[in-house]
Amino acid sequence: MLGFLWAIILILLALWVLGLIFKIAGAFIHILLIIAIVLVITNLIFGMFRRG
């Protein structure tokens, strides 16, 4: 699951950079990037709780 999450994050970052360069779907990519950042933060927080 963690590998899948990182793959999504990398794809979103690549799309974000392309959106900045070519001005394509900027708002949509930014929303997806914010969602990805929130998922990473929650994954890090809950990962700490699991390790104890």
N, CA and C of each residue as an Amber inpcrd file, in Angstrom:
protein
   156
   0.8230000  -1.2020000   0.0000000   0.0000000   0.0000000   0.0000000
   0.8620000   1.2590000   0.0000000   1.9690000   1.2090000   0.7470000
   2.8310000   2.3790000   0.8320000   3.4870000   2.6750000  -0.5110000
   3.8880000   1.6400000  -1.2450000   4.4730000   1.8390000  -2.5690000
   3.4820000   2.4440000  -3.5410000   2.2410000   2.0300000  -3.4330000
   1.1820000   2.5670000  -4.2940000   0.9660000   4.0460000  -3.9990000
   0.9830000   4.4140000  -2.7240000   0.7980000   5.8060000  -2.3270000
   1.9310000   6.6720000  -2.8590000   3.1660000   6.1900000  -2.7520000
   4.2960000   6.9620000  -3.2610000   4.2480000   7.0750000  -4.7780000
   3.7600000   6.0620000  -5.4690000   3.6230000   6.1400000  -6.9250000
   2.6240000   7.2200000  -7.3160000   1.5210000   7.2870000  -6.5950000
   0.5130000   8.3240000  -6.8660000   1.0960000   9.7060000  -6.6110000
   1.8620000   9.8400000  -5.5300000   2.4580000  11.1310000  -5.2000000
   3.4330000  11.5660000  -6.2960000   4.2600000  10.6480000  -6.7620000
   5.2130000  11.0000000  -7.8190000   4.5160000  11.3900000  -9.1150000
   3.4510000  10.6840000  -9.4550000   2.6890000  11.0170000 -10.6590000
   2.0580000  12.3960000 -10.5230000   1.4960000  12.6890000  -9.3510000
   0.8850000  13.9980000  -9.1410000   1.9160000  15.1190000  -9.1800000
   3.0850000  14.8720000  -8.6260000   4.1330000  15.8850000  -8.6900000
   4.5760000  16.1360000 -10.1280000   4.6940000  15.0720000 -10.8990000
   5.0740000  15.2300000 -12.3040000   3.9980000  16.0070000 -13.0680000
   2.7460000  15.6920000 -12.8340000   1.6570000  16.4220000 -13.4980000
   1.6160000  17.8760000 -13.0570000   1.9300000  18.1160000 -11.7670000
   1.9580000  19.4760000 -11.2510000   3.0280000  20.2980000 -11.9520000
   4.2160000  19.7200000 -12.1020000   5.3070000  20.4190000 -12.7820000
   4.9330000  20.6860000 -14.2390000   4.3520000  19.7020000 -14.8980000
   3.9100000  19.9210000 -16.2810000   2.8390000  21.0010000 -16.3560000
   1.9510000  21.0200000 -15.3700000   0.9280000  22.0540000 -15.3350000
   1.5120000  23.4330000 -15.1510000   2.5650000  23.5260000 -14.3380000
   3.2140000  24.8240000 -14.1590000   3.9180000  25.2670000 -15.4300000
   4.5340000  24.3270000 -16.1220000   5.2940000  24.6700000 -17.3210000
   4.3610000  25.0260000 -18.4760000   3.3530000  24.2130000 -18.7060000
   2.4950000  24.3890000 -19.8780000   1.1360000  25.0050000 -19.5760000
   0.8860000  25.3590000 -18.3070000  -0.3960000  25.9810000 -17.8900000
  -1.5980000  25.0950000 -18.2410000  -1.4670000  23.7900000 -17.9410000
  -2.5300000  22.8310000 -18.2410000  -3.2070000  22.4180000 -16.9410000
  -4.5080000  22.5960000 -16.8610000  -5.3280000  22.1170000 -15.7350000
  -4.7060000  22.4680000 -14.3910000  -4.2570000  23.6920000 -14.2430000
  -3.5460000  24.1200000 -13.0490000  -4.3180000  23.9100000 -11.7570000
  -5.5600000  24.3550000 -11.7010000  -6.3280000  24.2540000 -10.4640000
  -6.5880000  22.7970000 -10.0870000  -6.9090000  21.9680000 -11.0530000
  -7.1910000  20.5580000 -10.7840000  -5.9510000  19.8520000 -10.2440000
  -4.8020000  20.1230000 -10.8340000  -3.5610000  19.5020000 -10.3930000
  -3.2090000  19.9830000  -8.9900000  -3.4350000  21.2520000  -8.6910000
  -3.1420000  21.7610000  -7.3540000  -4.0220000  21.1010000  -6.3000000
  -5.2770000  20.8860000  -6.6280000  -6.1800000  20.2110000  -5.6890000
  -5.7110000  18.7830000  -5.4460000  -5.3360000  18.0820000  -6.4920000
  -4.8410000  16.7180000  -6.3350000  -3.5420000  16.6880000  -5.5430000
  -2.6920000  17.6750000  -5.7400000  -1.4360000  17.7420000  -5.0070000
  -1.6830000  17.9810000  -3.5140000  -2.6210000  18.8270000  -3.1910000
  -2.9620000  19.0690000  -1.7920000  -3.5150000  17.8000000  -1.1510000
  -4.3520000  17.0810000  -1.8750000  -4.8800000  15.8120000  -1.3570000
  -3.7370000  14.8290000  -1.1080000  -2.7870000  14.7740000  -2.0300000
  -1.6480000  13.8680000  -1.8680000  -0.8070000  14.2490000  -0.6600000
  -0.6000000  15.5320000  -0.4360000   0.1750000  15.9750000   0.7190000
  -0.5410000  15.6190000   2.0130000  -1.8440000  15.7960000   2.0520000
  -2.6140000  15.4260000   3.2430000  -2.5080000  13.9210000   3.4960000
  -2.5660000  13.1200000   2.4460000  -2.4300000  11.6720000   2.6180000
  -1.0600000  11.2850000   3.1450000  -0.0230000  11.9580000   2.6710000
   1.3250000  11.6640000   3.1570000   1.4540000  12.0140000   4.6380000
   0.9370000  13.1570000   5.0190000   1.0260000  13.5710000   6.4200000
   0.2560000  12.6190000   7.3200000  -0.9490000  12.2400000   6.9230000
  -1.7130000  11.3040000   7.7530000  -1.0370000   9.9410000   7.7990000
  -0.4230000   9.5240000   6.6990000   0.2860000   8.2520000   6.6750000
   1.4850000   8.2980000   7.6240000   2.2070000   9.4050000   7.6510000
   3.3380000   9.5350000   8.5580000   2.8940000   9.5420000  10.0130000
   1.8100000  10.2490000  10.2980000   1.3220000  10.3250000  11.6800000
   0.8320000   8.9700000  12.1580000   0.0040000   8.3090000  11.3700000
  -0.5200000   7.0150000  11.7930000   0.5620000   5.9390000  11.7650000
   1.5740000   6.1010000  10.9190000   2.6990000   5.1780000  10.8960000
   3.4960000   5.2370000  12.1870000   3.6000000   6.4430000  12.7620000
   4.3020000   6.5850000  14.0380000   3.5440000   5.8750000  15.1610000
   2.2070000   5.9530000  15.1270000   1.4010000   5.3090000  16.1640000
   1.5040000   3.7930000  16.0770000   1.6140000   3.2710000  14.8650000
   1.7070000   1.8210000  14.6990000   3.0340000   1.2690000  15.2070000
   4.0950000   2.0620000  15.0250000   5.4110000   1.5870000  15.4800000
   5.5300000   1.6200000  17.0020000   4.7350000   2.4620000  17.6190000
   4.6620000   2.4860000  19.0720000   5.6140000   3.4140000  19.6930000
